[in-house]
Amino acid sequence: SAADGGSSGSGAGQAGRQAKACVEININSGGQVFFGLLSPAGGEGREEAVVIKFCSSRHMLQSEQMAAELAWHLEVKAPMSRILLKAHDSEEWQALAAATEALCPELSEIMGRKQSLLLLQFIPGSDLKTEKGAWSPERLAATAHELGRLLVLDLLLGNAD
């Protein structure tokens, strides 16, 4: 379950954590993405961010997981993720839906309509324009190699942007 770490080794699982806030973003695939902050149980420790993504079909969510799997094999960083199905993971789905009712009505409403979601680990980063360390002379060759792996991944996935 997502509450105990998930069956796929997901870093997106959050034992003993409670939702603190969320933000919704609409994406061009016809889905919605929510960012949530989870506070640790008892208020001790660090907050952790998670991403909850909804798409028009379960197959789109599965393709995202498959893309992440391919990324790992190409040594490109990708978030751990887990698909939740309302019918299969009903207890966990209901617990998440109940937690969102007061905190994020938009998320609660979408959970009432949708049958699946993708729970992702949030990985903070920076863009190429603001990144400083990657362009230093001692890191330039490694950076070029990493960008090459990312380009190959995009080519394999047909990701034109």
Summary of the structure (lengths in Angstrom):
residues: 161
radius of gyration: 17.3
end to end distance: 33.5
largest distance: 52.9
contacts: 425
relative contact order: 0.17
helix: 41%
strand: 23%
